[in-house]
């Protein structure tokens, strides 16, 4: 399955450079090994896509509820997932 997600410029750049090989996301969608993440660079200042995108194959996905980057009610509802790239 192909899954499209927004990525802020600083994270997109790190992924493109090969420095960032994982993704931490709210687990409000299904993601499993061999799925493809289509990561589209999104500028939160302009609220527009930049036009840059990259595809990454999912190697592993772990869901958890122990990290607090998102509102507690959303974490309790969805949990979290950390996605590593192949």
C-alpha positions as CSV (number, residue, x, y, z in Angstrom):
1,X,0.0,0.0,0.0
2,X,1.2,3.6,-0.7
3,X,0.6,6.1,2.1
4,X,1.0,9.9,1.6
5,X,2.1,12.1,4.5
6,X,3.3,15.6,4.9
7,X,6.9,16.3,6.2
8,X,8.3,19.6,7.4
9,X,11.3,20.9,5.5
10,X,14.0,20.3,8.2
11,X,12.9,16.6,8.5
12,X,12.5,16.2,4.7
13,X,16.0,17.4,4.2
14,X,17.4,15.0,6.8
15,X,15.5,12.1,5.2
16,X,16.7,13.1,1.7
17,X,20.3,13.3,3.0
18,X,20.1,9.8,4.5
19,X,20.6,11.1,8.0
20,X,17.0,10.4,9.2
21,X,16.0,6.8,8.6
22,X,12.8,6.7,10.7
23,X,9.6,8.5,11.1
24,X,7.6,9.2,14.4
25,X,3.9,9.6,13.6
26,X,0.5,9.6,15.3
27,X,-0.8,6.0,14.8
28,X,-4.0,7.2,13.2
29,X,-3.4,5.1,10.0
30,X,-2.3,1.6,9.3
31,X,1.3,1.0,8.3
32,X,3.1,-2.3,7.9
33,X,6.4,-3.6,6.4
34,X,6.6,-3.3,2.7
35,X,4.2,-0.4,2.5
36,X,5.5,2.7,0.7
37,X,5.5,6.1,2.4
38,X,5.2,8.9,0.0
39,X,6.6,11.8,2.0
40,X,5.7,15.2,0.6
41,X,7.6,18.3,1.8
42,X,5.1,20.7,3.5
43,X,6.1,24.2,4.6
44,X,4.1,25.0,7.8
45,X,4.8,28.8,7.3
46,X,3.2,29.0,3.9
47,X,0.9,26.1,4.5
48,X,1.8,24.7,1.0
49,X,3.6,21.8,-0.4
50,X,7.0,22.7,-1.8
51,X,6.8,20.1,-4.7
52,X,9.6,17.9,-3.3
53,X,8.7,14.3,-2.5
54,X,10.4,11.1,-1.7
55,X,9.2,7.5,-1.4
56,X,10.5,5.2,1.4
57,X,9.7,1.5,1.9
58,X,8.6,0.6,5.4
59,X,10.9,-2.0,7.0
60,X,9.4,-2.0,10.6
61,X,6.6,-0.2,12.5
62,X,6.2,-0.1,16.3
63,X,3.1,1.3,17.9
64,X,3.3,2.7,21.5
65,X,1.5,5.1,23.9
66,X,4.4,6.1,26.0
67,X,5.7,9.3,24.3
68,X,3.8,12.7,24.6
69,X,4.4,14.8,21.5
70,X,0.7,14.9,20.6
71,X,-2.4,15.7,22.8
72,X,-3.0,13.0,25.3
73,X,-6.5,12.3,24.0
74,X,-5.1,11.6,20.5
75,X,-2.4,9.3,21.8
76,X,-5.0,7.5,23.9
77,X,-7.3,7.2,20.8
78,X,-4.6,6.2,18.2
79,X,-1.3,5.4,20.0
80,X,2.0,6.2,18.2
81,X,4.1,4.5,15.7
82,X,7.8,4.8,14.9
83,X,8.5,3.9,11.3
84,X,12.0,2.8,10.1
85,X,13.0,3.1,6.4
86,X,14.5,0.3,4.3
